[in-house]
Amino acid sequence: MPMEDARFDILKERLEQLEWPSVYMFKFIVPVDKEGEVARIFGDEKVSYKYSEKGKFVSLTSKILIYTEGDVIDIYKKAAQIEGVIAL
């Protein structure tokens, strides 16, 4: 099993401990030129932005209603495909 799949398995186990549906907070840090790619993951949901001191990176945060742990993992998998993304 690839390391990436194992990472999501661990996350899934932790998420299964929570009650769904629930509001879940996502936070990603990316180079500024990738912020649109991350924002698109959230569609019409509200996203807040905080830029680094030198303006090279941006933190994107979104709190959204999620219905299952699988929905959380889907968002993380989409974000993982974006070059330079860091998930917090």
PESUL-V241660 format. One line per field, one symbol per residue. psi: psi as a letter, one per 20 degrees, with the letter a starting at -180 (. if undefined). Layout:
BEGIN
psi->???
END
This chain:
BEGIN
psi->pqgghhghgggggghiirpqqqpppqpqpqqhijhhgghhhicjqppqpoqrgijhqqppppoqpqhrhhhghgghgghiippjqpp.
END
